[in-house]
Amino acid sequence: MTGKRDGERDANRLSRRAADANRLSRRAALVGSTTTVAALACALSGCATSSKVQGKASQVEAQYQEHPSGLERCGTCKHFIPLTGCEIVAAPVQANGWCKYYKLF
């Protein structure tokens, strides 16, 4: 009889392990959902590609200055390319600078 019980126990253990293997752990669900949300956010925001191209207008022509003009500054301009760029003015352009082509987002 003990042989039959041992066999039943082993079968129960195997079926529990199989059921556990098929269940989705909280960690796996969290990692999967986080990755999906990040990929979706990246796709919707366009972070994978940038259509902005560095401008060629001289800083003199744009009346560029390395300090803001009141609340207007390059970092909040629609033409600003993060770090040191601008769609209109030739690099380098600082986020705290300003020029006559300033346009709020």
Beta strands, then each sheet from edge to edge (+ up, - down):
strand 1: 80-81
strand 2: 85-86
sheet 1: 1+ 2-
end
